[in-house]
Structures are given as structure tokens and as C-alpha cells.
Amino acid sequence: MTIAIQLDSRNKKYTSSIASCENCAYRSRCVINKISIEEVANLSGALIERSTLRKGQYLYRRGDLFSGVYSLRFGAIKNELVFHDGVPQVTHFSIPGDLLGLDGMGSGRHQLDAVCLNAVEVCSIPIPDLGMMTKDYPEFMGNVGSLLGTLLNASYAHNYDLTNLNPLQRLADFLSNYSNRLSTVGLNRDDFILPMPRPDLANYLGMAVETLSRSLTHLEQVGAIKVNTRQIKFISRKPVFELLNSETMREKHESMKSKTHSYRPFNEKRKP
């Protein structure tokens, strides 16, 4: 039986097709990368659909019914919460390999907006019933649970940054962590394009756009990075580590240099 998943109930300009996971070039980045071939075949044949969306489109919006999760094949998506006064708060930036839609699992409705920052492609995986899916696809649902815990812990770390680091440290920490995330999916960690505009990044880091610009300039002046609009090129990570004064950050940097994509447990990056 094929179960349909509803994409972007208020913005339906997208294209979709049935996904074939067995021969997918992006499978190593996906949530299904560590489950059995048999379970992959069953999921791919019965459930998974691939869709393409354009910049500015919504994958889902706050209040939409939860119907499943989305594996991001390529592109970038931001999650944000828009308050009643219309002021948005950016909560997360997703990169290829990330799983989206987990914010809807608890209440049955999505709590955040998911907005495409550029052209994206996602694979939608319906979860019509958590109990049924856990019984029929235990490895897949185990990965979903692991990713949910990782996302929560990353949120806790970000809250720590907002309350304990100054703006320059927040930016340095973000660029280091973001580049390391890129490396886990085989992308260049030392030379990359930030998909988000500066107002979004400043919002996420809890600072004014002017402060963000000054912080980027400072990191250039100390020889850490070179900035060309949204392009970030790391020159040396030593100034970043010195700025954060964190031995564990150095260890994290070294450990992630050559690793391929995996769903590792969250590693605390702060001193006790």
C-alpha cells in the first residue's frame, strides 16, 4: 500500500516522484544509511517520495498536521518560529543529510516553519502511526529517535551559546560547527557558501546585522577566515580555538577532519 504525505499544504508549487533508495547517490547522507537492505527496499517501494522545491517555498508551516519526516538530499532549509507580533526567530539551519519535521511528532502538528533557502530536494517519509512504523521499520525509527535526541542536545548547546558567549564567540563557534557539519556529508569544510542571508544568521545568533558584519571583519583581521559576500574560506582555525579557549573544540576539529557521514551522539563541547 502506498501512503501519501502532504507537502506544504499552503504552497503547492513543487514537483515530486517516487524515490529509489537502493541506487541513490545521496544514500550515505540519509537517515536510512544504516538500516538493512531489506528494510530500505520496503520503505522505498511503499512509502518514500522525492520532491523538489524552490527558494522561498515552505516545506511545511506551523500548525500543519504532522504526516511524516523529510530527508534533505541537497540544498538548505531554515526552521523559524514566527510570533504573534510577526517577529520571526530562526531556530535551525539544515544541510544535506539532515532530517526535518521532527518538531511535529509530539503534538501531531508542526511547531515551526520550514523555509527553503535555495532550491532543495527532499525525500518525504510518511509516519502515519508511530506504533506501526516502530513495529514494521524498527531500524529506521531507531535512527529517527537518535536524531531527535541529537537535535535536542544541539538546541541546548545553542541556548548555552546565546547566554554565555559574546557575539564574536558565537559567530566563531557557529562557523566552526557549521563547517564541521558540512565535512560529515562530504562537503568542503574550509571553503563554502553560507546559504542563509545575513539577517537570518544574525537572528539565529542573537545579534544585530551590524554586529555580525563587524564580527566577520574581526575574524578576517585575525587571520581566521576570508569573506567574500556569503563565501567563507578558513585560513586558520587557531584564532577560532584561541577565541573560544576550548581544548575540546580542537579535539572535535581533529576528530571530524576525515570522517564520513554518521549519526553520532552529541558530544558536549563545553567545559564543566
N, C-alpha and C positions, 0 to 999 in steps of 0.2 A: 504494500500500500504506500502511495506517495502522499506525504503531508506537506502542504504549502505553508510557507512562512511569509508574513506580510512585511514588506519593506516600505518604510517611510509612508505612513498612512496619509500624510498631508502634503506629500510632494512626490508624485509617482513617475517622474521623468527619469527612468532608468531602464537598462536592458538586463536581461537575465537568461541563463541557460543552465542545463543540468551539468553538474560538476563531475569530472572523472578524476578521482583522487589517486588511483594507483600509479598513473604516469605523470602526475603534476610536478612541474619543476620547482614549485614552492613548498612541496610537502614537508621538507625538513624544517621549515619555519612554523608549521601549522600545529595546532593543538592535537592533531591526530598522529603526530610524528612518532609517538612511542607506543601506539597500540597495535594489536595484532593485525596481520594482513586480512584475516577473515572478517574482523570487526570493521576494518576500513572499507572492505568491499560491501558489506551490508549497509553501512552508513552512506557510502557514496551512491549505491544503487537505489536506495529507498528515500533518502532524505535531503542530501546536500544540493543546494542550488547556488550557482555563481552569478553575481550581479555587478554591474559597472555603474558608478555614479560620478557626477561631475562636481567640480569645485563649488562649494556653497550649498550643495544639497544636504538634506538630513537623512542619515541612515535610520534614525528613529528620534522621537521627540518625547519630552517629559509628559507623562500621562498616557502614552501609548501602551496598549496591552503587551505584556511580555509573551513572546511566542517562541523565542529561541535565542541563540547566540550567533556571533558573526566572527569569522576568522579573517583578518585583514591580509590579503595577498600582496598588494602594493598600494602605495600612496600613504597619506597621513590623515588622521581624524582627531578632532579635539572634542572632549566632553566638557560641557559647561552647564551650570545651573543659573537660570535666569530668575531673579527675584521678582516679587510682585511690583516693585517700582521700576522694572525694566532693566535694572543693572545686572549684567552677567558676571559670573565668577567661573573662570576656566579652572577645571579640576584635574585634567589629564591630557597628555598628548600620546596618541597611539602610533606605533610604527609597524611595518610589515611583520607578521607573525603574532601580533597581539590579538587577544580575544576581547570582543566588545559585547555589550548587552547584559553583563553580569549584574548591573545595578537594578535590573527588573526582576531578579529571581526571588527576592524576599517578599515583596508585596504583590507581585503579579502585574505591576505597571512600572514602566521605566521612570527613574527619578531624575534623569539628566537628558540633555540634548546631545546628540552625536552629529557633528557638522564636518563635512569633508573639507579639508584644507587645500586639496588639489584633486585631480582625477584619481579615483580609487577603484579597486576591485575587491569584493568581499565574497566569501563563501558563507551562506546562511545555513545554520544547522538547527532545525526546529527541536524544541523540547516541549512537547505537548503535555507531558506528565513526568515530573521528576522521578517518581517511584518506578514507572515503567521504563524510563530511559536508564535508570541505575541498574535495573534488572537485566535489560536487554543489551546495554552497552556499558558494562562496568568500568572498563579501562578508560573509555572516553570520559565518562562522568567523574572518574577519579582525577583525571587531568583538569577538568573544569573546576573541581573543588580545590585542587592545588593552586590553580591560577587565581581563584578568588581570594585565597589566603595571601598570596604574593601581592595582589593588588591592594589589599587592605593594609599590609605592612608597609608598602611603598607610600600609601597615603599617610600613615602615621609618621614616617620619616620626613615627608614633605611638610607636615604640620610642625614638626620639630624645627625644620629649617626656617619656617616663617616666623617662629617665635624666638629663635636663639641665634640666628645668623644675621649679619648685616647685609645690605643689598649686594655688595660686591662679592661676599662669600656665597650668597645664594646663587648668583649667576655663575660663579666658578664651579660650584658644586653641580648645578644643573648641566652645564656644558660637558663636564667630565662624565657624569652619569649617562647623559643622553648619547654621547659618543660611544660609551661602553655598550649601551643597549644596541646601537647600530652594529657594532662588531659581532654581537651574538647572532645576527642574521646574515652575516657575510658582507656587510656594507663597510665602506671606508670610515674608520673611526677618527682619522686625522684630517680629513678634508671632506666636508659635507655641506649641504644646503639645509638651512632651517626652514621647514615648511610653513611655520606659523609667522604671521606679521608681528612686528614689534609690540603693538598694543596688546595682542593676545599673550605674548611671552611676559610682558610687564605685568599684566593682570595675574597670570599664574604665579609669578614670583613675588607678588605683593609690593610692587614699586611703581613709580611714575615712569612714563616712557622716557622722559629726560634723564632720569636716574639710570635707567637701563643703558641709554646711549653713553653716558659718562662712564659707566662700569665697563662697557665693551672697550671704550677708548683706553681705560686704565689697563685692562688686560693686554691690550696691544702694546702699550708703553713699557710694560714689564717683560715683554718678550714671550708671553704665553701663547697668544693667538694672532692671526691676521684676519681682519674682517673686510669683506667686500659685499656690501648690502646684506644679503642673508647667508652668504657663503662664510663658513668658519673653517679656518685652517690652523690646526695646532702646530705651533713652532716648538714649544717645550711645555711639558706638564709640570716641571719642577716649580715654577712660580705658583701654580694652582695648588700643589700639595703644601707649599710653604704658607700660602694664604690660609688654607684650611687647617694647617698644623695637625695633620692626621696621618699617623703611620698606617692605619687600616686602609686609608684611601690609596696609599701606594701599593699595599698588598692586593687590593681589589683591582687596581690598574694592571698589575703584573699578571694576576690570575686570569684576566679576561682578554689578554692580548691575542691569543691564538685559539680560543675556544670556539666551537661551533654552537649553533643554537641549542639551548636546552632549557627546561623549565626548572631551574634551581630554586631551592628555598631562599627566602630573603636573608641576606647577610647584614647584620647590624653594622653600620658604618660609623657609629658614634662612640666616643669614649664613655666608659661607665661613670 
